[in-house]
Amino acid sequence: MLRITRTIGAALALVLTAVPAAVAQAAAPEAPEAAPRTVPALTNWTARQGSYTFESRHTRLVAHDAASRRVARTLADDLRAAGKGVVPVTGGPARTGDVVVDVDTRAKQQLGAEGYELTAGKRLEITGAAETGAFYGTRTALQLLTQDDEIAAGRTVDAPQYQERGVGVCACYVHISTDWLENLVRDMAYHKLNQLLLEIKVKSDAHPEANTWGYYTKSEIRRLVALGEQYHVTIVPEINSPGHMDPWIQDRPDLQLVDTDGKAQASRLDITKPEAFTYYKSLIDEYGEVFPGQWWHMGADEYMLGSDFAKYPQVLAYARATYGANATPQDAFIDFVNRVEAYAASKGKKLRIWNDGLTGANTVPVTAGTTVEHWLSVQEKPSQLLAQGYPLMNAAYSLYLVRGGFHTDTKKLYDQQWDPRSFEGEKLATRDGITGAKISLWPDNGRGETENEVAAAAFMPLNHIAQATWGTPHPDATYDGFTARADAVGHAPGVRDLTRVPLADGTYTLTDRGHRTQPARITLARTADGYATLTNTDGACLETRSGKLTLNVPLEPGSAATWETCDAKNTLQRWQLTRTGSGFRLTNAITRMTLDATDDGRLAQYPPDQKTPTTWTLTPA
């Protein structure tokens, strides 16, 4: 965690006058102190005399009602993670040096649901009109206290410009570790981001044939959702449909759309079949067991990617049978979207979709109230969608980070003073109807970058989207100034260091605890992104490369791990070492499957819930 030094404008000006020398020269008054550095920046800080001092041996967290106590307990956890010691939560009267957390509903008109007032003086006082507002006040306090135990006295009233401030992550084909996702939730909350879209695959009890690797267990999802609730981050689940359905229906040809050549399309759900809609409804039901929130994202993008409706005449036939002779194939697509919307609404959920499926070729409108997330410039412009009454989120392609591909140019956006009114293909004059904006992380080339590399690349984009959706998009005169601000604030306390390799570089003997493989003499070396390579005495590196590839990643359980020609750029040769009792678990950095010793002495990779992970010992040689 980097620290900043608070600068005080205290220069004394000598007044040059023609008065007698015996008259003392007067000192100019101190310049007003700038707001402390936070992300998002505080725009209306009013400096006062003095300061607040946190003392780990004496400071308490004072909270009197249930909501305030929940916020205070989370702050206590985070202060402990930041190295500030155990700070007790009490309901007693406040004294000098305490942090006071209060939820006062009478302040709702001034603060709204997410705003807060923070005052630093003899005490550090945080007030929100709702629990979420008080929580965000503690995020500001936490950012300040991780930089310095002393905070210059002052006051701010701080509230967001946009309702939705987010990050989108596709964990839809490849598996992203839950440690990484939990780090993201903590960092999002630290920067006052409140919505995480997860295109994600949950291991299904209803459809075990769909459980190809890349999935998450329901217990893993429940833990992540609970963390999100604690940190006021809403997790929005997505199962993309009716396109990009191959993670679910690749082994269900009866549900796949068939083209005029008789070829079934594993990525396209046949929207004309009642059983296809029944299948998708069952997925919504099963996800409802672990995602209790109000949102359902169905994707609805790229249904005809690389093709067109002319190859599927049954879609037009369905549209005309349903809506009449003037109907278009696009009407069948919108019909499916609206049926999903109605079913989600019956389950108490609101629908979200991507914008590129709204081509304007339809005669049937999307159901009113559906939130449209705009990422691509198509015929239907953002202003048209707003005029039709749809809530609109900015998920612009310019905010994307694609593994091994396009990365958002945060410096360029910052210098342009980008804000959520700047959509792909159109800049709007006002923010009316715009719900907010988000960055999006995609694994199009799943081996293009490791999780740790993505985390590093996303640091400044996350800071920027937090700034641009909460407050002014350009708080510092230069991008260098903004990066210095972000570095000063750093990562959230409690974020795990996933770049730490628990063994020093060197030569070791690698042995599995079950003695199913021959001991191997290997050289272990840390990579720049915080993993390890294992090189044998022949100079070959341990890699997983066999089996079916998905997004350029070998995701077939049971596929072999082999010794291959070393390549520093080959991410499939990078392994994460995790201590487990007296040994280690080895997990491939890309596939997220563990290295296991089979009964016949081979090396293979398996999901950790399909086979008890092998414990390996690495003995210094």
Sequence and secondary structure as in RCSB ss.txt:
>XXXX:A:sequence
MLRITRTIGAALALVLTAVPAAVAQAAAPEAPEAAPRTVPALTNWTARQGSYTFESRHTRLVAHDAASRRVARTL
ADDLRAAGKGVVPVTGGPARTGDVVVDVDTRAKQQLGAEGYELTAGKRLEITGAAETGAFYGTRTALQLLTQDDE
IAAGRTVDAPQYQERGVGVCACYVHISTDWLENLVRDMAYHKLNQLLLEIKVKSDAHPEANTWGYYTKSEIRRLV
ALGEQYHVTIVPEINSPGHMDPWIQDRPDLQLVDTDGKAQASRLDITKPEAFTYYKSLIDEYGEVFPGQWWHMGA
DEYMLGSDFAKYPQVLAYARATYGANATPQDAFIDFVNRVEAYAASKGKKLRIWNDGLTGANTVPVTAGTTVEHW
LSVQEKPSQLLAQGYPLMNAAYSLYLVRGGFHTDTKKLYDQQWDPRSFEGEKLATRDGITGAKISLWPDNGRGET
ENEVAAAAFMPLNHIAQATWGTPHPDATYDGFTARADAVGHAPGVRDLTRVPLADGTYTLTDRGHRTQPARITLA
RTADGYATLTNTDGACLETRSGKLTLNVPLEPGSAATWETCDAKNTLQRWQLTRTGSGFRLTNAITRMTLDATDD
GRLAQYPPDQKTPTTWTLTPA
>XXXX:A:secstr
                 SS TTS               SS  SS EEEEEEEE  TTT  EE  SHHHHHHHHHH
HHHHHHTT     EE S   TT EEEEE GGGHHHHTTT EEEEESSSEEEEESSHHHHHHHHHHHHHHHHH SE
EEEEEEEE  S SEEEEEEEESSS   HHHHHHHHHHHHHTT  EEEEEE B  SS GGG  TT B HHHHHHHH
HHHHHTT EEEEEEEESSS HHHHTT GGGEEE TTS EEEEEE TT HHHHHHHHHHHHHHTTT  SSEEEEE 
  TTTTS GGG HHHHHHHHHHH TT  HHHHHHHHHHHHHHHHHHTT EEEEESTT  S  SS   TT EEEE 
S  SS HHHHHHTT  EEE  GGGEEETTS B  HHHHHHTT  TTEETTEE S  TTEEEEEEEEE SSTTSS 
HHHHHHHHHHHHHHHHHHHHS S  SSSHHHHHHHHHHH S TT   TT  SS SEEEEEEETT  S  EEEEEE
E TTS EEEEETTSEEEEE  S EETTEE  TT BEEEEE  TT GGG EEEEEETTEEEEEETTT  EEEE TT
S EEEE TTTS    EEEEE 
